[in-house]
Amino acid sequence: MIISYQVLGVNVPSFLGRENLLNNLERQLLKPTPDHVCVVGPARYGKSVLLHHLAQRYRQGNESYIAAVYLDLRHSPPSTDEDFKQRLARELKTTLSEISSDLAAYLEPDENSSIYELLDFVFEDLDSKGDRLLVILDGFDHVLKEAGITRNLWDQLRNLAQHSSLRLVTGSRLHLRNLRDLMPTDSRVSDFWEIFNPMPLLVGKLEDSDWDGFLLPLNVRNILLDNSARKEVSNWTGGIPILAVALLRELAEKFEDGTNLTKSDIDTVCEVMIASHRQLLEDLWDDCTDEMREDLARAAIEDIDANTLPHERKTALQQRGFLQFSSNKLKSSCRLMQKYAELRAPSVKELRRLFQTNKDFETNIQEVLELRLSQIQGCDPHLFELIRKAIRDISPNPVDATNWMRRVVNRALDIIWFHELPSDRSLPNCWITEWQYKAINFPSDGGKLPASPWRQCIILQLITGSRPELNPISKYVTKPTYLLVNHIREVADFGQHTTARDKVTVGIASAYCLSAISLCESLINDLPT
């Protein structure tokens, strides 16, 4: 089989190298009492490649597992408890149909059956036979973001995981315990989070032993790297998997079979990659915290005293292959990222200068907002001027900025109704018929648009389909515009009724002004020129 290098794409790339990582994972899965395992690592480091390979490796079964089920939850994640259980049941049924058609048939729920009870029955049956299934949940953190996922699902999954016939492996960017802290309180207290091995399997930079596997597609074509070339591949990529694959693919495409590559060949290709693969570098950069980006920008220019960084951040930078420890100093270990960080360093430094302290923020935010407003081309001149005045009044008394919001929302509504309604502002019969048919209460003034901004926002909510039971019926205006208009209307109401206890800071007033600027942009996107 010919193995090629794949950078991103629709399909999961081939598994190269990383045998130690796979062995560490299997060590937890193949012991007499296997663990439930949490696989964690940053984006673009190969979690899905590892988990997909594990699923393929166990799909036909072995001495410990009769089969493996792989659920890719990264794309179109289930949004409710029922969605999750239905997807799990479908995948289990497909897998079990090749092993036991009778057992698979139980996972065909009818209107009177509970999917959870059917799943529980299937695993009880497998328990009685001494069989075990491996269920791999890739992109598990995507499910945790869904508001419709409740504690009930986690408690039921925990109960299923108590069966000896089920072992779970999850893939996520953070440890499940860290993800749990971001969830609603009732989900956080579920015992589901305690069933996993407390030491997650970390997918980070490549180990020295991984390089032979990564170089295999070149070696089968007799494209060989001398020792200096191999060292430069590591120096340029830092062992970051996606950069390593990108570089090796460039080599595979640029050089013919039988070529012996040197350090000079690697350097030439990598110098070009700084520009040609900028998006990959930007993705890795964006996945870092602000503090980590500042560290990378510093390390691109000079070595960093290791004692000046918190342990957690220092460890993360090393595990990702960005920095390496040497003589109590941290220095760049990925030349591609170092070159990229050099390009970003001036902007990082400037952002720190502008916003490092609260005083810096309060001093500079008005200028930033004015610049952002100036970027909105085609804005209604009257609306533009109102927002400009609000920005001007952020300092010295931020509450003054909120006083402009009523005029901002009134002007925005006037613009909307000019495009959506006839000149007499009568509500279209088709709107009224739709709402009456669905028993929707709506405000009107003798069949015309009400004068109150609050009531006008109700009409705007209805025509943009911003209620669950309604579809959009407006000619132009969309839900984002409604959300911004209604938000600014609430700000305007607040601005008219502030008390001594209602402190409006520069940050709060700036957020209001930014919402107004966003409203300008949304109106331009929605309405005809």
Secondary structure, DSSP 8 states (H G I E B T S, - for coil): -------S-SS-----S-HHHHHHHHHHHSSSS--BEEEE--TTSSHHHHHHHHHHHHTT--SS-SEEEEEE-SSS---BHHHHHHHHHHHHHHHHTTT-HHHHHTT---TTS-HHHHHHHHHHHHHHHT--EEEEEETHHHHHT-TB--HHHHHHHHHHHTSTTEEEEEEESS-HHHHHTTS-HHHHT-GGGGSB-SS-EE--S--GGGHHHHHHHHHTTT-EE-HHHHHHHHHHHTT-HHHHHHHHHHHHHHS-TT-EE-HHHHHHHHHHHHHHTHHHHHHHHHTS-HHHHHHHHHHTTS-EEGGGS-HHHHHHHHHTTSEEEETTEEEE--HHHHHHHHHHHHHHHHHHHHHSSHHHHHHHHHHHHHHHHHT-TT--HHHHHHHHHHHHTTSS-THHHHTTHHHHHHHHHHHHHHHHS-TT-B--HHHHHHHHHTT-----SSSB--S-HHHHHHHHHHHTT-STT-----SS--HHHHHHHHHHHHHHHHHHT--TT----HHHHHHHHHHHHHHHHHHHHHS--
